[in-house]
């Protein structure tokens, strides 16, 4: 399947244009055999630096594309840390295009440096474990805090399904969980639009929904014992990533459930032992959010006045990370609208929540795929379940239904 991204860009009924840096997405078996022709079709010429890690360079069946310079990073301990990413700049050798072969972490190494160097980059995914390949958002750890910052999107994505199909199944399941989480992120976006007038685009939301619908079908086929549809699963990841690129942020693809994954990566006090790959953590986050969102929807709400997060609470929960969290929440989104709007739109919120699977349904899917679905599965004490959403919601100043609990009293 070859996707011409031009059909997604241009003027939109929402009143904005949605320019895309990505020109073409190729998701096919043996795609790398035609790599040079795809480069030519996208006008990508000149000196190539190709970036691998020690795992992706040595993958069975890997087709090493032509390179003027190859860089192979040590895979062990490699993560999206700003200092590590910037540290490879001298090795890049002034390329005209960066080609990166690997997973989301290596993509961040390419997109960050390509952005700062003002050159294009090309993505060759080796697995379909998350939807970041076509995004123009770079998730980087800066001073211990997970930050999503605008960066370059790939001009071309070439996903060879021979390689992706060879990845461990747990990584494929991680990708399934990452896309199924759009049940939560789309609900968060719709609710924020309903109660606070946040910008919302039907076209972009429709793309995220398309990716979600594709992955739901793939997930249930897997549960029925069918062979994995790697083409559909990978394309769902790519379409979800394009939705982020069209917005210039991750709103359509990342809600309260993703903040639990950020919590795992940041490891504040009491979460030091948290672990797991991104999609796994997001999947657990989806189970937690679904349970709480449905519980909230069954409640009778009453608005209460907004109060900023107490500095003492932040310092207790985040320890050495507290200063960054305080700064993040200075202009709290909850202060930008009347909490009574939530109560007045409760019926509409309930309708939105009704389309989210229950926590039990989420858990059944992940359990059936041998995936993670409990806090303990990602190294978090189950005794912290009552605090996880409050703590994770403070990580990012984004209006989610979980964050709205701070201005609501809920009666069962």
Secondary structure as GFF3:
##gff-version 3
##sequence-region A 1 412
A	DSSP	beta_strand	2	4	.	.	.	ID=ss1
A	DSSP	three_ten_helix	5	8	.	.	.	ID=ss2
A	DSSP	beta_strand	24	28	.	.	.	ID=ss3
A	DSSP	three_ten_helix	31	34	.	.	.	ID=ss4
A	DSSP	alpha_helix	35	41	.	.	.	ID=ss5
A	DSSP	beta_strand	48	53	.	.	.	ID=ss6
A	DSSP	alpha_helix	54	57	.	.	.	ID=ss7
A	DSSP	beta_strand	69	73	.	.	.	ID=ss8
A	DSSP	alpha_helix	82	87	.	.	.	ID=ss9
A	DSSP	alpha_helix	89	92	.	.	.	ID=ss10
A	DSSP	beta_strand	97	102	.	.	.	ID=ss11
A	DSSP	alpha_helix	104	117	.	.	.	ID=ss12
A	DSSP	beta_strand	120	125	.	.	.	ID=ss13
A	DSSP	beta_strand	137	142	.	.	.	ID=ss14
A	DSSP	beta_strand	145	150	.	.	.	ID=ss15
A	DSSP	beta_strand	156	160	.	.	.	ID=ss16
A	DSSP	alpha_helix	161	164	.	.	.	ID=ss17
A	DSSP	alpha_helix	169	180	.	.	.	ID=ss18
A	DSSP	alpha_helix	182	196	.	.	.	ID=ss19
A	DSSP	alpha_helix	202	223	.	.	.	ID=ss20
A	DSSP	alpha_helix	230	247	.	.	.	ID=ss21
A	DSSP	alpha_helix	256	266	.	.	.	ID=ss22
A	DSSP	alpha_helix	278	298	.	.	.	ID=ss23
A	DSSP	beta_strand	300	303	.	.	.	ID=ss24
A	DSSP	alpha_helix	311	318	.	.	.	ID=ss25
A	DSSP	three_ten_helix	319	321	.	.	.	ID=ss26
A	DSSP	alpha_helix	322	328	.	.	.	ID=ss27
A	DSSP	three_ten_helix	333	336	.	.	.	ID=ss28
A	DSSP	alpha_helix	340	344	.	.	.	ID=ss29
A	DSSP	alpha_helix	346	354	.	.	.	ID=ss30
A	DSSP	alpha_helix	359	368	.	.	.	ID=ss31
A	DSSP	three_ten_helix	375	378	.	.	.	ID=ss32
A	DSSP	three_ten_helix	382	384	.	.	.	ID=ss33
A	DSSP	alpha_helix	385	393	.	.	.	ID=ss34
A	DSSP	alpha_helix	401	404	.	.	.	ID=ss35
A	DSSP	three_ten_helix	405	407	.	.	.	ID=ss36
A	DSSP	beta_strand	408	411	.	.	.	ID=ss37
###
